[in-house]
Amino acid sequence: MAPALLTVSAALMLSSTLFTAEAEGPLFAGFHDNTSDVAALLLGSGVLLLFAGTAVGIRASGRGRIAVAMVAVTLLMFGAFRVAAVAPMLSCDGSRIAQQADGSYTCVDG
């Protein structure tokens, strides 16, 4: 059960990247649709499943615990990285968003 929960958690966290890749990437200049709320929802769901998978996996045998701990720490670090990337976008209440050179975001309605 723990491998399934951790796999779905990883898939949700990775899919959150798809919703903000254009706004985050320097290769895609200009305004893009603000889908940071969807990315935050997927990321939050992934983190909840990460905690559930870790709780279930801790009850496994010795080697299973080590594997679960390694996967959980890796996913937790990736989740923290994603939170740091998505959090500045959430303050943008506009429907279009663009990243500035200093890392901040510009919001535009419409």
C-alpha positions as CSV (number, residue, x, y, z in Angstrom):
1,M,0.0,0.0,0.0
2,A,2.8,2.4,0.8
3,P,4.5,2.1,-2.6
4,A,1.2,2.9,-4.3
5,L,0.6,6.0,-2.1
6,L,4.2,7.3,-2.6
7,T,4.0,6.7,-6.3
8,V,0.7,8.6,-6.6
9,S,2.2,11.3,-4.4
10,A,5.2,11.6,-6.7
11,A,3.0,11.8,-9.8
12,L,0.9,14.6,-8.3
13,M,3.9,16.6,-7.2
14,L,5.5,16.2,-10.6
15,S,2.3,17.1,-12.4
16,S,2.1,20.3,-10.4
17,T,5.2,21.4,-12.4
18,L,3.3,21.1,-15.7
19,F,0.9,23.9,-14.6
20,T,3.6,26.4,-13.9
21,A,6.5,25.5,-16.2
22,E,5.9,28.3,-18.7
23,A,5.5,30.9,-16.1
24,E,8.7,29.8,-14.2
25,G,10.9,29.1,-17.2
26,P,13.1,31.8,-18.6
27,L,12.7,30.4,-22.1
28,F,9.0,31.3,-22.2
29,A,8.9,35.1,-22.0
30,G,5.7,37.0,-21.8
31,F,2.4,36.5,-20.0
32,H,0.9,33.1,-19.5
33,D,-2.3,31.7,-17.9
34,N,-2.1,31.8,-14.1
35,T,-2.7,28.1,-13.2
36,S,-0.8,28.4,-9.9
37,D,-3.9,27.5,-7.9
38,V,-4.2,24.1,-9.7
39,A,-0.5,23.5,-9.1
40,A,-0.9,24.3,-5.4
41,L,-3.9,21.9,-5.2
42,L,-1.9,19.1,-6.8
43,L,1.1,19.8,-4.7
44,G,-1.0,19.8,-1.5
45,S,-2.6,16.5,-2.4
46,G,0.7,15.0,-3.2
47,V,2.1,16.1,0.2
48,L,-0.9,14.6,2.0
49,L,-0.4,11.3,0.2
50,L,3.3,11.5,1.0
51,F,2.5,11.7,4.7
52,A,-0.1,8.9,4.4
53,G,2.3,6.7,2.5
54,T,5.1,7.3,5.0
55,A,2.8,6.5,7.9
56,V,1.8,3.2,6.3
57,G,5.4,2.4,5.2
58,I,6.9,2.9,8.7
59,R,5.0,-0.2,9.8
60,A,6.9,-2.3,7.3
61,S,10.0,-4.4,7.9
62,G,13.5,-3.0,8.4
63,R,14.5,-2.7,4.7
64,G,11.1,-1.5,3.9
65,R,11.4,1.3,6.4
66,I,14.7,2.4,5.0
67,A,13.3,2.5,1.5
68,V,10.2,4.4,2.5
69,A,12.3,6.9,4.5
70,M,14.6,7.5,1.5
71,V,11.7,8.0,-0.9
72,A,9.8,10.2,1.6
73,V,12.8,12.4,2.3
74,T,13.4,12.8,-1.4
75,L,9.8,13.7,-2.1
76,L,9.7,16.0,0.9
77,M,12.7,18.0,-0.5
78,F,11.1,18.2,-3.9
79,G,7.8,19.3,-2.3
80,A,9.6,22.1,-0.4
81,F,11.3,23.2,-3.7
82,R,7.9,23.3,-5.4
83,V,6.3,25.2,-2.5
84,A,9.1,27.8,-2.8
85,A,8.4,28.0,-6.6
86,V,4.6,28.2,-6.4
87,A,4.1,30.4,-3.3
88,P,5.0,33.7,-5.0
89,M,2.6,33.0,-7.8
90,L,-0.3,32.5,-5.4
91,S,-0.4,36.2,-4.5
92,C,-1.2,37.0,-8.1
93,D,-4.9,37.3,-8.4
94,G,-4.9,38.1,-12.1
95,S,-5.7,35.6,-14.9
96,R,-2.3,36.2,-16.6
97,I,1.1,36.0,-15.1
98,A,4.7,36.7,-16.2
99,Q,8.0,36.3,-14.3
100,Q,10.3,39.3,-14.0
101,A,14.1,39.2,-14.0
102,D,14.3,39.4,-10.2
103,G,12.1,36.4,-9.8
104,S,8.9,38.3,-8.9
105,Y,5.7,38.0,-10.9
106,T,3.6,40.5,-12.7
107,C,-0.2,40.0,-12.8
108,V,-2.7,41.1,-15.4
109,D,-6.5,40.7,-15.4
110,G,-8.0,39.5,-18.6
